[in-house]
Amino acid sequence: MDSVRITEGSTVLKVPAAHSAGGPGKILGTVFFNEQMAFNRDVSVMLLRSLDRDMSVADCMTATGARAVRIANEAPKTMVAANDINAGAIPWIEGNIRINGLTNCRAVRSNLHSLLAEEVFDYIDLDPFGSPVPFLHSAIQGCKRKGILAITATDTAPLAGAHRAKCERRYQSRPMRGPMCHETGLRILMATVARELAKFDRGMTPIISFFADHYFRTYVRVDEGTAAADRCLGTLGYLSYDPSTLERSVSPEKDGSHVYGPVWTGSLFDRDALKALDPSGMADERRCRRMLDLWSCELDSVPFLYEVSELSSALRTETPRFSKLLEVMNQYGTATPTHMSPTAFKTVLSPEEVRDAFLETVASH
Ligand SMILES: C[S@@+](CC[C@H](N)C(=O)[O-])C[C@H]1O[C@@H](n2cnc3c(N)ncnc32)[C@H](O)[C@@H]1O
C-alpha cells in the first residue's frame, strides 16, 4: 500500500498515502489515518508531557500508531502499548516505532477487551469509530488507581440530538437540539463515563473536556472509593430549555420540564492542569494556544450557553457585534466566550438579564 511520510509535532509518521483529511474519516486502505485529528493527538501529548512522571500508556485503538508513537516520542517518561485489533495495522505501528527510534513503545495486536483484562495502565486512550460505550467497562477495568481515561466519541449526531432514539439507547440519556446541543452532548458523554465508573466504586475529576470538529473528547482523572462515586452521581442532573422564553435551568431530578439528560453538571476542565499545558512544538500550535486561552476562561460548571442568532431571532433584532455584546453582558454579570461556537457565550445571568443586556447592546449599535 502506498505511504507518505509526514511530521506531526516532532514525530515522523509513515501513513497511508490515501487517508482522510477531515470529518469522521474512513479507512481508505488497510489502516485508518485522519490528518485533522492531529489537534486531538496534540492534546494527549501536551497532557502527558505536562505530567512529567513515569506513566504506562495504552493507546487501545491506535491504527497507524500515530498517537501512541507521538506520546512515546514527545512525552519521554511514558511507556506505551500501541494496540489495535486490526492485523493490517501492525506493520504501520512497527514502522513508526522504528522510524522514530523508540524503545518505550511496543506494538500489540489485541482486542482491547483482552488487553485490558490482562494488564493495567496509568493512562488509557479510547478513540473508536463512533461511540466509546462498548469499551468503557474494559477501559475502567484496565485503569490503574488514580489513572487517566481519555475518551473520544465521534457519534456526534446522536449525542447532539439529531438521532434522539439512538442516543437514548446508547447513553440512556435524552439529548437536546438547538443552541445547547454540543454542550449537552459532551455532558451526556461525561455522565455516561461517571455512571460506568460508579459501578466500580470509582468517581472522576474532569481534566479537559471539549467539542471540536466532528467529535467530543473527555480526559478524566479516576478517583477511588464509594464517596467519590457518590459525589459524581450527585453531579448528574437534568436540563430544561424553552426556546420561546429562552428559559433554561438544571435540576437534580427529572420532572415535567427537566427532561434532557442525565448530563454531567460539574466542571469540564481542571484549571491547574490547563495552566501546565505547553503548546510549543505541537502539530497545530496556533490552534492549541487558541483553545487553551478559550478553555481557561470559559465558564464551565454552568451549562448555560446562548447563541447570538438564537437571541436575535427570539427578540427580533439585528445581530450585535460579538465583542460589544460580551462587554455589555459583563457589566451585568459574568459572561465568557466558549470553545463550543465562535458565535455563542456562556453566562450565569438569568434569561431576563441576558435579554436586557442584548437589547441594550443592539440599541447602542
Ligand atoms: C478511529 S480509528 C483510531 C485512530 C487512531 N487513534 C489515530 O489517532 O489515528 C479506530 C481503530 O480502532 C480499532 N479497533 C476497533 N475495535 C477494536 C477493539 N475491540 N480492540 C482494539 N482495536 C479496535 C480499529 O481497527 C481502528 O484502527
The ligand as an ORCA input file, in Angstrom:
! r2SCAN-3c Opt
* xyz 0 1
  C     -10.724      5.789     14.628
  S      -9.524      4.547     14.483
  C      -8.261      5.079     15.583
  C      -7.415      6.211     15.092
  C      -6.139      6.440     15.828
  N      -6.346      6.540     17.262
  C      -5.416      7.687     15.314
  O      -5.199      8.667     16.096
  O      -5.046      7.699     14.144
  C     -10.238      3.218     15.360
  C      -9.362      1.965     15.439
  O      -9.920      1.104     16.426
  C      -9.599     -0.230     16.072
  N     -10.470     -1.131     16.861
  C     -11.814     -1.315     16.723
  N     -12.261     -2.189     17.663
  C     -11.193     -2.553     18.418
  C     -11.020     -3.419     19.530
  N     -12.056     -4.092     20.057
  N      -9.791     -3.549     20.070
  C      -8.744     -2.859     19.530
  N      -8.837     -2.047     18.463
  C     -10.051     -1.880     17.914
  C      -9.809     -0.254     14.571
  O      -9.107     -1.321     13.976
  C      -9.270      1.144     14.174
  O      -7.927      1.062     13.741
*
